[in-house]
Amino acid sequence: MNRYTIVFEVGGTEIRSAIVSESGNVLEKTARVYPAYSNQSRNFILDYLYELIKKQAATISGFDLISGVGYVFPGHCDLDRGISYVREQKMYQSLYGVSIIDAMKERLTSDMRLLPRMAADYRIFFDQDTTWASLQPRELMHVGG
């Protein structure tokens, strides 16, 4: 059984994602680019972000565990609580002041298909886009902490 982290680089027009192994290798077959839908409603974006977790989880074996989900978000954020404070730009205005970490945990808790695939000590974490580009694959497993 392997452990993986699903990472998302959230941008205004697209969301880049990949899965990183515990040893720090990016699983190339999991590298994806999704549209961002950054100007949609709060519920739409939160549901969409959760759907992307499920899509990425489906690309690895059902016997493997997901130890984390990481988001690198644009603009001013509360990294500890996963809250975006972007208000002046048109992207993600509907998420202003919302804890994305709490929203994803809430969805996971009620998802009896995905929850068993999560490691008991899984975490959802945030980081800022200014540091993302400089990270090496091994560091992606530990973004946000």
N, C-alpha and C positions, 0 to 999 in steps of 0.2 A: 504494500500500500504506500503510495507516494503522497506527498503534501504539496499543494500549489497555492499561489496567490493570484487572484485575478486583478489586473491593474487597468485603470481607465485614465486616459488623458482627455479631459473634457475641454473642448474648445467651442467657440461660438458657432462654427459651421459644421464641425465634425467631432466625433469622439473616437479616439484611437484606443484599441484594447489589445491585450495579450495576456497570456498566462505564463507565470514564472515559477520554475521549480524551486524546491527548497535549497538546492545547490546553486541557485542563481542563474540558471539557464532559461532563456526565453524560448518557449515552445513555438517555433516558427509557424507551425500549422494552425496556431490559434491567433495569430496576428490578424486583426480585423479593423476596418474603418466603417463607422456607422454615421448616418446623418445625426446632427445634434438636436434639431427641433427646439432650439434654445429660446424661441419666442412663444412657446406654447404655455398652457395653464400649469399651475403647480402640480395638480394631480396627474396630468398627462405626463409631465417630465419625470415625476417620481416613479410612476408606473413603468415608464419607458426605461429608466435607469435600472429598475429591477428586472425587467425583461432581458436587458443586456447581460445581467449577471447569469440568468438562466441559460441564455444562448451560449455564453462562454463555458459555463459548467458542463453543458452537453457535449463539448468538444473533447473532454477527457474521460477516461474510464470511470465507470460507476463505482469502482472499488477504491478509487483515489479520493483523498480528502481535500477540501478547500480550507486552508488555514487563514485566509484573509481576502478582503476585497479592499483595494486601494483606489482612491480618487485623487487626481491632481486637478485642481479647479482654478479657473482664471479669476483674477481680481482679489480684492480684500476678503479674507475668510477667517473665521475662528477655527483653527485647525483641530483643536482638542474636541470641539463639539460638532465639527463638520457643518458649519453654517456659512453660507455665502452672504456677503454684504455688498454684492454688486447691485447698484440701483441706477446709476447714471447711464449705463449702456443698455441697449435693447435686449441683450442676451441674458437669460436666466433671471430677469427681474421678478418673476413670479416665485422664485425660491428665496427671495430676500428674507433673512431671519429664520429660515427653516433648517432644522438639523437633518441633513441628508443621512447622517449615520443612524439617527433614531428611526427615520422613515424606512431605511433599508432593513434594520433589525426587526421592525414591526412586521414588515412583509415576510421576512424569513421565518419568524416565529410561527406564522400561520400557514406556511408552505410545507406540507407534509411530504412533498416529493423532494424538495431541495434541502430542507433542514437536516435530514440524516446524512447528507454528504458533507456537511460542515463539521470541521474538527471541533471538539468540545471547547477548545480554547481559541476559537476563531475570533478575529477582530475586523472591524471596518475602520479604515483610517483615511485621513485627509492630508494633503500637502499642497503647497502652492506651486503654480506653474513655473515660477521663476527658477526653481531648483530641479525640475523634472528633466530637462534636456541634458543636464550634466551627470545624471545618474548612470551607473553601470548596471547591467542586468542583475548581478548579485545584490546590489543595493536596493533594487525594486522590492525585494521581499521584506525590507525593513523600513520602507518609507513611512513616515509618520511616527516613528518611535524607535 
